[in-house]
C-alpha cells in the first residue's frame, strides 16, 4: 500500500523506514559500534606491550586479583539489577523500577570506588601512569572504562530522579531506560574482556 494511503499511526510507525528500526535505536546501535572499535583499539595497544620487559615495577607485582574479582562481581550484579529495573517498567511497577535503577547506580558507584582505591594503591607502590609505556596503556584502558561506568551512573541517577519527580516514567522515558540498559550491559561486557585480558591471562 502506498505510504500516503496508510493510516496516520502506521505512517509514523518507523521513523527510519528503510531499515524498519526506530531512528533513535538505530543511532544508539551505531554509537555502540563505534565504542566497540574504540575499546578494541585500546585493548590491541595494551596487548602489544603486555609481556615486554620495561624498566620499573610490573603490574603483576602490585595487583590484587581477589580484590578486583570482588569489584568485578559487583559490576556484574549491576547488570542483574538493570534487567530487573527494565522488567519492572514493562509491568508498570514504577516503585520497583526506581528501586532497581538506584540499586544499579549504587553498585556502579561501588565498582568505581574500588577502582579508585586500586589505582591509589598502585600509585603508592610505584606503578604510575608514567612508569613505562605499558603502565600508560593500562591506565588509559582501564581508566576509560571507569569513565564509561561513571557516565552510566550519572545517566541512571538522572533517570531515577525523573522517576522520583514525576512519580513514574513515561513510555518515552522507558525508551531512554532501554538505551541506558543497553549501554550498561555493554560496559559490563567490556569489563569481562578487560578483567580477563589484563588480570587473568
N, C-alpha and C positions, 0 to 999 in steps of 0.2 A: 504494500500500500504506500503511495507517495507520502512523504513526510507532512505535506500541507493538509492531508486528509486525515491525519492521525488526531485522536483526541488530545487536548492540551496536556493532560497528565502524561500521556505516552510520549508526546513530542519532546518533553523535557526529562524523560527518564534517564537518559545517558548524556550528560553534558559533553562527553568526549565520544561521540557516536561511532567514529571509525574503529575504535578498539572495543567498544561496549563496556568500558571501565569508567567509573566516576572520575572526573578530572583531577580532583584533589588526591584521590587514592593513587592514580597513575603517577602524579608528580611525586608523591611520597615514595613510591617504589623506585623511581628514578633516583631520588635523593639517597635511598639506602644502597643502591647500586654504586653510586659514587663513593659512599662510605666504605663499601667492601674493597674497592680499588685503593682507597686511601690507607686502610689498615693493612691491606695486602702488601703495599709498598713498604710500610714501616716494618712489618714482620720480615719481609725479604731482606731488608737492610740489616735488621738485627741478626738474622741467621748468617749473613755474610761474615760478620765479625765474631760471632759466637764460636768459642773454642780456640780462637787465636791467642797467641801469647802476647799480652800487653803489660807494660810496667804498671805497678800499683796493685792494690788489693783486688781480689776477684769477687764476683758476685757469690760464688759458692762458699766463700769464706764468711759471708755476712747474712745470707738469707736464712729464714726460719720457715721451713716448709709446713710444719704443723700449724703455725700461726696463720700463714697465708691460706692454708686449707680451710681453716675455720672462716676466714673472711670470704673465701670463695663460696662456701656453703651458705653463708648469709645472703650473698648476692643471688645465688641460685634459688633460694627460698623466696626471694622477692619476685621471681617470675611466677611462682605459685600464687602469691597474693595478688599479683597483677591479673592473672586469669580469673581469680575469684571476684575481683572488682568488676571485670568485664562481664562475667556471668551474672552478677548481681544487678548490673544495669539492664541487661537483657530481660530480666524478670521484673524490672521496675522496682527493685528493692533499693531505694535511694540511701537509706541509712547504712546498709551493708556496703554499698558502693563507696560511700565516703570513708567508712572504716578501713576497707581494704586498700583504697588509694593512699590513705595516710600510712597504713602499715607498710606498703611498698616503698613509700618515700623514706620512712624511718629506717628500713633495712638498707636502702641505698646509702643513707647517711652514715650508718654504722660501718658499711664497707669503706666509704671514703675516710672515715676516722681511722680505720685500720691501715689504710694505705698511707695516710699522712704519718701515722706512728711508725710504720715500716720505713718510709723514706727518711724520717728523722733518725732512726736507729742506724740506717745505712750510712748516713752522713757523718754521724758521730764515730763510726767505725772506720771511716776513711774512704768509703765508696761514694764518691761525689760525682756530680754531673761532669766535672772537668777532669776526673781522674785519668780517663783514657777514652778513646773513641767508642769502645764497647759500652762503657758506663753511660756515655751520652746517648747511644741508641736505646739502651734500656730505659732510661728516664723519659726520653721522648715518647717511646712506645707506650709504656705503662701510664705515663703522665697524661697523654692524650686520651687514653681510655678513661682515666679518672675524670677528666674534663667532661667527657660524654656522660658519665654517670651523674656528675654534678648538674648538667643541663637537664637530664632526665628527672632528677629530684625536684628541680625548680618547676618543671612542667607539671609534675604530679601534684605538687603543693598548690600551684596556681589553679589546676582543675578542681582540686579538693576545696579550695577557697571559693570558687564559683559555686560549687555544690552546696557549701555551707550558707553562702549569702542568699542563694535562690531557693534553698530547701529542696534541691534536686537538680539534675542535669537534663537538658532538653535533648531531643534527637540529634540536633546539630552538634551539641557538645558531646553526645555519645559517639559521633564520628571522630571527634577530637580524641576521645578516650581510646578509640580503636587505633588511631595513629600513634599515640603515646605508648600504647601496649606493644605495637609492632617495633617501635624504636627501642623500648626497654628490653624486649626479648632479643633483639639484635645485639644490644650492648652485653647482655648475659652470654650469648653465644660467642661473641668476640673474646670475652674473658676466659671462657673454657679453652679456647685456642691458645690464648696468651699464657694461661697458667700451665698448660701442657708444654708449650714450646719453651717458655722462659724458665720455669721452675722444675719441671719433671724430667724433660729429655736431657 
